[in-house]
Amino acid sequence: MARPRQPETMETISVRLPRAMVAEIDAYADRMRQQTPLLLINRADAVRQLLAEALQADGRKGRVKRG
């Protein structure tokens, strides 16, 4: 099953992470799969979700700087 098109263009980035952090991301992805069994969730989806939540939380704290 193909994924629906994203509403905006996505950009690829590369990061190096400690194995322990990757394991935590994978565990988060596993929890997401259990909570939403009809969705196909991979590591990249989990990373996007975690980043979105962190940025949203940071924005609520008033720390978002523009420009």
C-alpha positions in Angstrom: 0.0 0.0 0.0 1.5 3.3 -1.0 1.6 6.3 1.3 -0.4 9.3 0.5 1.5 12.3 -0.8 2.8 14.7 1.7 1.3 18.2 1.6 4.8 19.8 1.4 8.1 18.9 -0.1 10.3 17.0 2.3 14.0 17.4 2.7 16.5 14.7 3.5 18.9 15.1 6.4 21.4 12.7 7.9 22.3 12.4 11.5 24.5 10.2 13.6 22.9 8.9 16.8 24.1 6.7 19.6 22.8 3.2 19.5 20.9 3.7 22.7 19.0 6.6 21.2 18.2 4.5 18.1 16.9 1.8 20.3 14.6 4.3 22.1 13.4 5.5 18.7 12.7 1.9 17.6 10.8 1.2 20.9 8.7 4.4 20.3 7.9 3.2 16.8 6.9 -0.2 18.2 4.5 1.5 20.7 3.1 3.6 17.9 2.5 0.4 15.8 0.7 -1.2 18.7 -1.5 1.8 19.3 -2.3 2.2 15.6 -2.1 -1.3 14.1 -3.6 -0.2 10.7 -0.8 2.3 10.0 2.5 1.3 8.7 5.0 3.1 10.9 8.7 3.0 10.4 11.7 4.5 12.1 11.6 7.7 9.9 7.9 8.2 10.9 8.8 7.9 14.5 11.7 10.4 14.2 9.4 12.9 12.5 6.8 12.5 15.2 9.2 12.9 18.0 10.8 16.0 16.4 7.3 17.5 15.8 6.3 16.9 19.4 9.6 18.4 20.7 9.3 21.4 18.5 5.7 22.0 19.4 6.5 21.7 23.1 9.4 24.1 22.7 7.1 26.5 20.9 4.7 26.4 23.8 7.5 27.5 26.1 8.1 30.5 23.9 11.6 29.5 22.8 11.0 29.4 19.1 13.2 31.9 17.3 12.5 33.0 13.8 15.0 34.1 11.2 
